Amino acid sequence: MRVLVVGSGGREHALVQALVADPDVEEVVAAPGNPGIAEHAKSVPVDPLDGVAVAVLAEDHDCDLVVIGPEAPLVAGVADAVRGRGIACFGPSAEAARIEGSKAFAKEVMAGAGIRTAHAHVFTAGQLAAAQDHLCAVAPPYVVKYDGLAGGKGVTVTRDLGEAQAAVAASLSRPDDRVVVEDFLEGPEFSLFAVTDGHTVVPLIPAQDLKRLQDGDVGPNTGGMGAYAPLPWADADLLSVVAEEVLVPAVAELHRRGAPFIGLLYAGLALTAEGPAVVEFNARFGDPETQSLLALLDTPLAGLLFAAARGRLAQHPALSWRSATAVTVVVAAAGYPQQPRSGDPIGGLAAAAAVPNVSVFHAGTALVGGRLVSAGGRVLDVTAVGTDLGRARESAYQAVDRIELAGMQVRRDVALAATGGDE
């Protein structure tokens, strides 16, 4: 099998590494890839938002399967262009990807499917004053979500009314903007991914990511500063409830709307007193949770994704997982997330990767004059596997401490609370 992976981040590096390890995969091509991905696969400088270019690239390399990593190409309709050429694609159509591309649309889907979520109000740019008045009338914490894509950073959760109002104003800065203001969901958060072909739904194991920049969940919201899996407190009964009350109804509702979801449906959840409630839906593998999940997946990845893309997921064998845990720590650039600094030399990667059971994924790197430098907010992802979370944490941070990057930012409490430590 020949596979094309679309994207250039740490998630795509992890996907490529898992696909290359699959004995049924003959070749992996990446569009556009990154320096780390180039060590495993052929990288081609194609615009990942150009559906025609991606489809032509897949044809030129006789690819049997296209796997789209980031959300922006999905919302832009790249999967539609690929399927239009008769090539199997793991990734939802533009219409189905609206479940991530529009927070308001996601709320409509959840209402139609009867899925528990926070009560919300949607405001347009012409309703700025009404949105600000609404904030004044409700109690904190305030939750403000930009309706469209924002790279995982379009959500503000705060007890400060002024900060919430500023977030609303920023979200409604253009005439076609919308913002969702919703109630705060009280309870521990976690993520559950599911592979689906639009009918059959196959959940993966649960994971948890850390969105805030600094230890103790303080600082600005980010695209994710770390993740771990599985979750010691998320038992099989809870996962069954999430599948039955969230994932299956969402897939069924999208199908009813004429937008069957083929790909990876990501449910971000809060375990409230009433039961699991959806914080958000994403239309693709989460980043950096994917790095931890794929490190634990024993089932060959290509066959699973191909079965979903071809509508044959019901015939695919049950998933197999390693009896282990995984921790992923993100190494971010100086200035991230507001103004990440680029161009800083990166060193120590060979030493970091030499730590047993550790993989180092490139998330925002570039080669300049033959030297590896930072080229994004989240620069590297360090994933370690261990028999328990404590050992995985120890290995991950041992590797992180060997990395050389001026001004790098790292959370030191990834999975700490799950081991019984203090955040």
C-alpha positions, 0 to 999 in steps of 0.5 A, spaced: 500 500 500 502 507 498 499 512 503 499 520 502 499 523 509 497 531 508 500 535 513 507 538 517 506 537 524 508 533 530 501 529 529 503 527 522 510 525 524 507 520 528 502 518 523 508 517 518 512 513 523 506 508 525 504 507 517 512 506 515 512 501 521 506 497 518 508 491 514 503 492 508 505 499 507 510 500 501 511 507 501 509 513 504 509 520 501 508 527 505 505 533 503 509 537 505 512 534 511 517 537 515 525 535 516 523 529 521 518 526 517 523 526 511 527 521 515 521 516 514 518 518 507 518 522 501 516 530 502 513 534 497 512 541 497 505 541 496 500 546 499 496 542 503 490 546 502 490 545 495 485 539 494 487 539 486 494 539 487 493 534 493 489 529 489 494 530 483 500 528 487 496 522 490 495 520 483 502 521 481 505 516 486 499 511 485 497 512 492 492 507 495 490 511 501 490 519 503 490 521 510 489 528 512 492 530 518 490 538 520 483 541 520 484 546 515 485 542 509 479 538 511 474 544 512 477 547 505 474 540 502 481 537 500 478 530 502 472 531 497 477 533 491 481 526 493 475 522 493 473 526 487 479 522 483 476 515 486 482 515 491 480 512 498 481 518 503 481 518 511 478 524 513 471 527 512 468 532 507 468 539 508 460 539 510 462 533 515 468 537 517 464 543 519 463 539 526 470 542 528 470 548 523 463 551 526 462 551 533 455 553 532 454 548 527 457 543 532 451 545 537 446 544 532 448 537 531 448 536 538 441 538 539 439 534 533 442 528 536 440 529 543 448 529 546 449 533 552 453 539 552 453 546 555 448 551 554 450 556 549 448 563 545 451 564 538 452 572 536 454 575 530 458 581 528 452 585 528 450 583 535 457 585 539 453 589 544 448 584 545 454 579 547 457 583 552 450 584 555 449 577 555 456 576 559 454 581 564 448 577 566 451 571 567 456 568 572 463 566 571 467 562 569 465 565 562 467 561 556 468 564 549 469 560 543 471 563 536 466 560 531 471 558 526 478 555 526 483 558 530 489 552 531 486 550 538 487 557 541 480 560 539 477 559 546 477 563 552 475 560 559 476 566 565 473 569 571 475 576 569 469 579 565 473 584 562 477 578 559 471 575 556 468 581 553 475 582 550 475 575 547 468 576 544 470 583 541 476 580 538 472 574 535 467 579 532 472 583 529 470 582 522 463 582 519 462 575 517 465 573 524 461 569 529 462 567 537 459 562 541 458 564 549 456 558 553 456 555 560 462 552 563 462 545 564 464 543 571 468 536 571 475 533 569 476 533 562 478 528 557 478 526 550 476 520 546 477 519 539 473 514 534 475 511 527 468 511 523 466 510 516 460 514 517 456 508 520 461 503 524 464 507 530 470 504 533 473 508 539 480 508 541 483 509 548 482 515 552 487 521 553 488 527 556 491 533 554 494 540 557 491 546 554 494 551 558 501 554 557 504 553 564 504 548 570 498 548 574 493 549 568 495 557 568 497 561 563 494 562 556 490 557 552 495 553 547 494 548 542 496 543 547 502 542 551 502 535 553 498 529 553 498 522 556 494 515 555 490 511 558 487 515 563 487 511 570 480 513 572 476 512 565 474 505 566 470 501 560 463 503 563 465 510 562 467 509 555 461 505 553 457 511 555 461 516 551 460 511 545 453 510 546 451 517 548 456 521 544 460 518 538 454 514 535 449 519 535 453 524 532 455 520 527 448 518 526 446 525 526 451 527 521 449 522 516 442 524 517 444 531 515 447 528 508 454 529 511 457 522 513 463 523 517 469 518 514 475 519 518 477 520 526 471 524 530 474 527 536 470 528 542 473 533 548 469 531 554 468 534 561 465 529 566 460 533 569 455 531 575 450 529 570 455 525 566 459 526 560 458 532 556 461 535 550 466 541 550 468 540 543 468 536 537 474 536 532 474 532 525 481 529 525 486 526 530 488 531 536 495 534 537 499 532 541 494 526 544 495 522 537 503 521 539 501 518 545 495 514 542 499 511 536 505 509 541 500 504 544 496 502 538 498 494 536 494 494 530 497 496 524 494 503 522 494 503 515 489 497 514 484 500 520 484 507 516 483 504 509 477 500 512 474 506 514 476 510 508 472 504 504 466 503 508 469 496 511 470 498 518 465 493 520 469 487 517 476 490 521 478 486 527 478 489 534 483 493 536 489 491 539 493 495 544 500 495 548 499 494 556 503 500 557 502 508 558 505 513 554 506 521 555 507 526 550 511 533 552 511 539 548 517 543 547 514 550 545 518 556 542 520 562 546 514 567 546 509 561 544 503 562 544 502 570 542 508 571 538 513 565 537 520 566 536 522 562 529 529 561 527 533 558 533 538 552 532 535 546 535 540 541 538 540 534 542 535 531 538 540 524 537 541 524 545 534 525 546 532 520 542 537 515 545 533 515 551 530 508 551 522 507 549 522 515 547 520 518 540 522 525 538 517 528 533 518 534 529 512 539 530 515 546 528 522 545 525 525 547 518 532 546 515 536 553 514 543 552 511 543 545 513 541 547 520 535 545 524 531 551 527 525 552 530 519 554 525 513 554 529 510 555 536 510 548 538 517 545 536 518 538 538 513 533 541 517 528 546 513 521 547 515 516 552 512 509 553 513 506 560 509 500 564 506 506 568 505 513 567 511 515 572 516 511 568 513 514 562 514 521 565 521 520 567 523 517 560 520 523 557 523 529 561 529 525 561 529 526 553 526 533 554 532 535 558 537 533 553 534 538 548 537 544 546 533 550 544 534 557 547 528 560 550 524 553 550 517 552 554 516 546 557 510 544 562 513 539 567 507 537 570 504 532 564 501 526 567 503 528 574 496 528 577 494 522 574 501 519 578 498 521 585 503 527 585 501 534 586 500 539 580 
